[in-house]
Amino acid sequence: MNKKTEAKCNGDMLTVGFHGANPPLIWRFDLERNHSFTLSLQGEEGDWELGITTPKGDFYPVVHFVAHEDAEEAFIKVEKILAKRKGTASLIAKALLAVAALALLVVGGVLLFGFYVGHRTSPILSSTTVAPTTPPSQIKEGVPLSADDVLKPPAQ
């Protein structure tokens, strides 16, 4: 096969140069706007058309070839570019998913660590208690005392 067809994808734009077509042409196809289609090769000896088939089954010819080999080369080149593009998008999606999962793990770990440390040092949830140093005999029921008075060491 010679280089009668050159194809490349730049973002969502497919660009194909059909140098072996009759007549030769350059075709640009927006893959973002046309995300559901089938690449089709139809015809018979001396009259081959490469085109797009819609989900409804409508065929839209893009380019005409006299030789079956040229039509087949064009089909294979466009197919390889589309398959490569899908593989690249899939790899990017997998990488983004992995980064998101890692970020969730890190955030979850930080939150759990903060929760654990916060509860271990919290005075509200602490298991140690402070016993009053003022003897209970000096604390009169119904008479308000400040915390300082209750915790004041006994006079000697």
C-alpha positions, 0 to 999 in steps of 0.5 A, a space after each residue: 500500500 502506498 500513501 494515498 491516504 493520510 489521517 490524523 486526529 487533532 482533539 475532536 477533529 478528524 482530518 483525512 487527505 484522500 490523495 488516491 480518491 477520484 477526485 482527491 480531497 481533504 475531509 474534516 469531520 467533527 467527532 464531538 458533534 457526530 459521536 454516533 456513526 459507522 464508517 462504511 465502504 460500499 460499492 462494486 468494481 470500479 465504483 467504491 464509496 467510503 462514507 458515514 452511515 447514521 444510526 438510522 441507516 442513512 449512508 452519506 458518501 464522503 469520497 469516491 474511489 476507482 480502485 478497491 485497494 485505494 478504498 480499502 487503504 483509506 478505510 483502514 487508515 481512518 479506522 486506525 486513527 479512530 481506534 487510537 483516539 478511543 484508546 487514548 481517551 480511555 487511558 485519560 479517563 482511567 488516569 483521571 479516575 485513579 487520581 480521583 480515587 487517590 484524592 478521596 483516599 488521602 482526604 478520607 485518611 486526613 479526616 479519620 486521623 483528625 477525628 482520631 486525634 481530636 477525640 483522644 485529646 478532647 477534654 470533654 471526652 477524656 477518661 481522667 477526672 479531677 477530684 475536688 480538693 475541698 472536703 465535701 464537709 465544707 461544701 454546703 448543699 444549695 449554696 453556689 460555689 465557684 469552680 475555683 473554690 471547689 478546687 482550692 486546696 484545703 487551708 492548713 
